Structure formats: C-alpha cells, structure tokens
Amino acid sequence: MLRTARQAAQSAVAEGTGLPIDTILVGDCIKHMNALPAGSVDLVFADPPYNLQLEQGLTRPDQSRVDAVDDDWDKFESFAHYDVFTRAWLTAARRILKPDGALWVIGSYHNIFRVGATLQDLDYWILNDVVWRKANPMPNFRGTRFTNAHETLIWAGRSRKSRVTFNYEALKLSNDDTQMRSDWLFPICTGAERLKDNDDGKVHPTQKPEALLYRVLSATTKPGDVVLDPFFGTGTTGAVARKLGRRFIGIEREDIYVAAALKRIAAIKPLSAATIETTVPKRAAPRIAFGSLVEMGLIPPGTVLVDDRKHHAALVRADGSLASGPHSGSIHRVGALVQGAEACNGWTFWHTEHEGGLAPIDNFRADMRARMQRLSA
C-alpha cells in the first residue's frame, strides 16, 4: 500500500527499519538521501538530468514544434556546476547502499561520460555499460547528425569488493538459453504506457519504458529488495518494483510528477509470490558430488560415460572415480586428460545413455537437487 511520507516514517520507526518504504519523498534528492540510514538500500536506479544544453527549440521539417526536454530541472549554468551536482548525488547514493549494493544510471552522450568518470572517482566499481537501442528513435530532424538511436546505462557495484546480485541463470532462461548481452532493444515509451496530461501532452518528457526497468530489476535484485530512485519522475521504477515484489523509495521534487506517479503505482497489481520467484543460481544450489550419484544408484558403477560425439569413453568405478585408458581420477580431471586440455567441466562433458539418447550427467545432479528441495520443503 502506498503511504504518505509521514505515515511511512512512523511505520519505519515502528518496524525498526528507519526506511520510508514504498513512499515518494518530495524535495531535494541529496538532502533526502543524506537523511536515510547508511547501508540500507540494495539498489539505486538513477535517471538524472541529462543537461541537454538546448539553446533553441526543435522543429520538424513542417515547422511543428518537437516536445523536447526544455524544463528548468535539466538546465545547469555550466559543466562545472553539473559535475558538482553529479558528485553530490552519487556520494549520497553510495553512502546509503549496502556493502554488496549496486547502482544503475542512465544517460545520453551529453552526460553519461561525465557521470562515468565521477563514478570511478568515488570508488564505485563499473561492471557493465549497457546500450539501450531504441526500436523507434526520434529522427534527427535537421539532418545534421546521425539519428540518436540509443542511450547508455552504467551498472556499478558500491565497491570493487561488492558481491552484487546478478540473476545470470534467470536471464539466460528468459533469453532462450543464451547469455544476455549488453545491447538491449526496447521501444521508447509510447501508446497507453505514456502518461498524458489533460491537454494530451506528455506528463514527463523522458518517461522510460517499463520493459527497461523490468530487465534491470529482474536481473540485479531479489524479491523484497529495496530499490531507491532519486529522480523518480512519473514512477516507472516504483511501478515495476511493485509489480515484481520489490520495495521502493522514490524521491521527486516536481509535484506534477509526484501526483502522476502516485496514481500510476496505486493501479499496479503485484504479481504473486510464486510468479516472482527467481531461478536459483547454480552456484547457490546445494553441492552434490559425482560420488553421491554413484552411491544413490543414479549412475551405477560399471556405467560407461562418453562425450557428446562419442570420441572418448570412461568407466565409472565404485569409488566415484573414472578410468579411461591410462587415465583415472575425477570426472573433471579425466575429462581434461582425454582431451589434452588444462581443465574440463565433467558435468557437461560426460554423457550417458538415457531414454534412447545421450544425456549429460549434470541432468542427474539437477534431478537429485530437485528431490532434495522437495524433501526439505
């Protein structure tokens, strides 16, 4: 349930969290972040002013006006003033991040390089830059430059030592069992998703598509994590966080945006707990040794394992080791030796006959893990 800032503060004190959860704080983002407890936020997503430096309005060839970003909140006296502002909000954000927390910031060529340099100056650890390639970018009406068809996101840990959340397996599954790349194709915010005012104009000139935030939050947070957006705008971060079972704190100084965000987020129906459950990373799954599969009879002694092309074969021995010609040892060691390689993942290299075909022995480990999870549930 959305609450006023005062209600959230009272609840935070009662719960002992000190955090105004699922709340929009109205006012200056630096002051509000500095008032929050240190090390209390899992993720910061920031869409700061781009400092576009537009000196005159944009028009189309038919002389109609382009609804560009010309609001006062995007105007700074100089690059130096913008750099001071950037350093101040990034410093405040780093203080409230947990030791293993992370930050995303999005920008255009006007500001993202200055932001990136400041991130490194403040000892954030840059993990990736991601290119959001727009499926339907605004044309370059004057024909003087390339069509600006992308924006850049930087993903950074609070420090080099931060063990940030990254739901690698879930992303790979959603991408048809292929590693998720750092170039993302999404359309800009249009249609029913674009918030309009009473005159059918855009409420916010740079409203981001929910699909973009959906990927960011599903990739780098867990259900229940607290996500803070210091430039909340019309609440895309809050809307997606609410949908995905994350908690949010928004900070916004423009009343018109706050009103639109409150209405928007209140209409969001959160997904069920079962729906938002994240795929368990393999490195977090219970460790199961190959010998356990032998002991349980899933791969009994005497089984002959082969690679997927049947170029190599190895005998499973009673102690869980493999033997292949002059070689013997673990599934990994023997897999490396028969290939003349330095290392080998025996779980995916070795296969066994199963239901008329070949199956990697890792399938049996996955079955055993699933069985253990059912028994412990």
Salt bridges, closest charged atoms under 4 A:
ASP22 OD2 - ARG247 NE 3.08
ASP42 OD1 - LYS98 NZ 3.02
ASP47 OD2 - LYS208 NZ 2.84
ASP70 OD2 - ARG65 NH2 2.56
ASP72 OD1 - LYS75 NZ 3.79
GLU77 OE1 - HIS81 NE2 3.53
ASP83 OD2 - ARG114 NH2 2.72
GLU151 OE2 - LYS134 NZ 2.84
ASP183 OD2 - ARG181 NH2 2.88
ASP200 OD1 - LYS196 NZ 3.82
GLU210 OE1 - LYS243 NZ 3.17
GLU210 OE2 - ARG264 NH2 3.09
ASP225 OD2 - LYS222 NZ 3.94
GLU254 OE2 - ARG253 NE 3.49
GLU353 OE2 - LYS310 NZ 3.48
GLU355 OE2 - HIS354 NE2 3.66
ASP362 OD1 - ARG365 NE 2.80
